[in-house]
């Protein structure tokens, strides 16, 4: 089963139209490959597709800016197959503050969910659309906890106590998600897993800043330029990557804090340039299974970590 992220940084404008264009792209792939992949609307259809050896596809909306302050547009994206929405990306909306802006934006005029933001959360609960708190600020997080009547997800967040990044979750947040019945899906981004990564990456980028500036002058956006530099100087980039065992530490930290029922894998393969060593793409998932077996986890608990916990939350949100 695969969630396909609908993403933009919110700078382009026309976010709702862009979301639909991205959805059109996957729909075209589905039409060309009906024997391999199918869009599913709920857990029952998901199980059926997997049983038929097909990829079960759903959309995730990464950032509340895509609905352009319009509940009808939220309904529309749900009808097209969106089954979770991350309330913010790094950019805040007019109704929810992001983790990035709560920490770094000096002139942020508000924090948390506005009344309209709370209305959006309640509407998502009614639709059966998962509320995702990855990327949201701490104030927004607690407003969500106090508003949602359904279990929530953190689709791609790791542990703040192991790596002090504003995108990671503090212990009280992890406990609150467990109490809510939700799930924390660990992010594989080296910068969210390894506390030593940020300094190493800063030096790496500084060495190649002139070339990145040159790429920017050609019109290439900052994300593409960064990806280009990482690929071009691959040997250097490999030295930045987090050790695999640190990823396991984040999984186990959550398990030891709140239990095995509230953790999953969030990867973020499509959104980051550096992942832990050996975790190059989804074909490396068996390494997680192997590591969990070696640590003595039961088959049942491994199933929970590798997707069972998320499926439980998906079912709990269905109406």
N, C-alpha and C positions, 0 to 999 in steps of 0.2 A: 504494500500500500504506500502511495506516495502523495504527499501534499505538494502542490506546485504553488510557489510563492508569487503573488502579485505584488510587485514592488516598484516604487520610485521614491526619490528623495523629497518629493513634494515641490521641487523648484520649477518644474516644467509648466505647472498649471494644467487645467483640463484633466485632472486626475481620474475622474470617473470614466471618461472616454478612453484614457490610457489603460485602465483596468480591463475594460471590455475588449480592447485590442489584444491585450496579452491573453485573455481568455479565448479569443478567437483563434489565436495561434495554437493553443492546446486542442481546441475543438477540431481544428484541421488535422492535427496528428491523429486524433481519435478516429476520425472518418477514414483516414488512410490505413489504419491498423486495428480494425475491430476485433481481430483474433488475438491481439496482444495486450490491449489496454482499453479500459472502459471507465467512464465517469460514473461515480456512485454517489447516492444521495444520503445513505444512512449505513449503519453498521451491518444490517442484514444483507444489503446489496454488496457491501465490502467483502463480507465472508464468502458470498456466492462467487464473486469475481476471483478471489484468491483460490477458491476450490477449483475453479475452471482454469487455473494456472495463468490468469491474466493479471496485469497491473491494475489495481484499483486506484483511481485518480480523484482527488478532491482539490479544491483551491483554498489557499489561505491568503487573507488580505493583510499585507504588512504595512499598516498605517491607517489610522482613522481619517486621514486627509482624503482618501479615495472616495468617501461618501459625500464629500462637499457639503457637510452640515444638513443633509437631507435624508430622513428616514426612508423615503421611497427608494432612494438609490441603494441604501443598505438592503432593503427587501429585494431589489433587482439583482444585486450581487449574490444574495443567498439563493435566489431562484436559478442562477447560472451555475451553482455548485460550490459557492464559498461556504465553508463550514467552521472557519474561525476568523476572527479579526483581531490583530494586534492593535490595541487602541491608539498607540502612537508608534512612529518610527523614531529616529533621533530628533525629528522636528515635532514640536508640540502642535496640537490643533487649538482651535478657539475654545474647546471644551475639555481638553485633557493635556496635562503637562508631561513632557518626556523626561526620562532619566538624564539625558545629555543636557537638556536646557535647564532642568532644575539644578544641576551641578555647575554648569558653565555660563549660562546666560545671565548677565548681571542685571538686565532691565526686564526680566520676566515679570509680568504684571500680576500673575496669579499662579497658584499651584493647586493640583488636584483635579477632580472632576467638577465641572459646573453642573447646574441643574439639568441642562440638556445632556451633558455627559452621562449623568445617572440615568436619564431617560433612555439613552442609547444602550447602556448595559442591560437595563430591564427589558428593552425590546429584543435584544439579542437572546436573552433568557427565554423570552416567549417564542422566538423563531426556532430555537434549538441550535443557535450559532454559538460556538465556544468563545468565551471572553479570554483573550490572551494578554497577559501582563508583562511579557518580555518587552523591553524598551521603555516601559512607563516609569515615571518618577516615583519616589517613595510615597509622596503625598497622594498621588493618583492611585498607587497600589492599595493603600489603606482605604481609600474611598470605594474602590472596587470590592474589596473584602466586605465592607459594610453595606454594599448595595446588591451584589449578585446573590440570587437565590439558587444558583446552580454551581456545580464544581467548575473551577476555572483551570486554565493551563498557563504555564510559562513555557512557550514553545521552543525557546532556545536561550536559556540562561544557566549560568554556572554558579559557583559558591563564592560569595564575597569574602568569607573568612579565610579562604585559601588563595584568593587573587583579588586584590582590592580595586576592582574596576566598577564604575557606576552601573554597568549593565548586569552585574551579578547580584544575587539575592543574599541578603543578610539572614542570620539564623531565625530571627523572629518572623521574617517573611516566609521562609521555608516552612516553619511550624504553622503559620496561618494558612498556607496553601494545603498542607496536610489536614488541618482541622476542617477546612472547606471541602475536603474530599477530592481535591484537584491533583495535578501532576506537574512536576518540574522536569523538563526535558533538557538534559545537559548539552550546552553548546561546545563544539569542538574547536572554536577559534583559539589559536595559540595564545592570543592576548587576553583571553578570558580564563585560560587554564593555568598559565605559567606566569607567576609574578615577575619573573626576570625578562619576559619577552619585550615589554614596552621599551626598555632602555636599549636593548639590542636592535629593535626595529628602528628606533629613532636614529641610531648611528648608521644603519643600513640606508635609510631614506636620505640622510644628510649626504652620504657619499655619492648619491645619484640624483640629488636635487636639481642640478643644472639640466640634466637630461629630461627629468620630469617636467621642468618649466618649459623646456623646448617643445615637448609633446603637447603641453597645454596651449602653447602659442599656435599650434597647428589646428586647434579646435577640439582635440581629444579631451573628454571629461576626466576628472580627477580619479574616478574609480577605474576606468580603462587604463589610464596612465600607470597607476599603481600595479595593476595586474600585469601590464606589459613589462615593467621593471622587474617584478618578481620572477617572471618567466625568463627574461633575458639573462638575469644574473642568478640562475637557478642554484648553482653551487653555494653561493653566499646565502641565498634564501633558505636552503636546507639546514644551515647551521643555526637558523633562528628558531626552528620548529620545537615545540614543546615535547618533552619525553612522553611516551605513551602511558607510562605509569601515573603521570599527573592527571590524565583524563580519568583513569580508574579511581584516583583519590577523590575526585569530585563526585563521582557516582556513589562511592562508598561513604563519603561524608554525609550525604543526604540520607542514605540508608541507616547509618548509625544514629543520626539525629532524629528521624521521624519514622523510619521503617521502610521496608522494601515496596510498599504499596503506592508510593508517591513519587517515584523516580522513573525517568525514561531517557531516550536519546533524542537530541534535537539537532545534531550535526551542524546545520548552517552551511553545508558544502557550497551552496549557490551564492553565499553572501560574504565569504571570507577568502583571504589570499593565503593564509597559513593555518594548517591543521597539525595536530600532533604527529610525530613520526609514525609511519606505517598506515596511518588513517588517511589514505589518499582519496578514497571515494567509497561508495556503498559496498563495493566488492570486498572491502576490508572489515565489514561488520562481523564476520566469523571470528576475527581476532578478539572482539569483545566477548563473544560467547566462550571462546577458549579461556580467556583470562578469568571470567566469572566461574567457569567450571573448576579451574585450577585453584580458585579461592574457596571452593567448597559450596558454592550456591547450588540449590536444588534446581532441577529442570523446571519446576513450576515457578520458582522465583525468577529464573532467567527469562522465562516467557513474559512475566510481568514487566521486567525491565526493558525488554526488547520490543514492547508494543502493547502488552496486555493491559498495563495500567492506563495507557492512553485510550484504548478501546473501551475500558470501563467508564472513563469520563465522557467519551463520545456518546455512549449509550445513555448515561445519566442526563445528558443535555437534550436527548431526542424527545419529541412530544408525541 
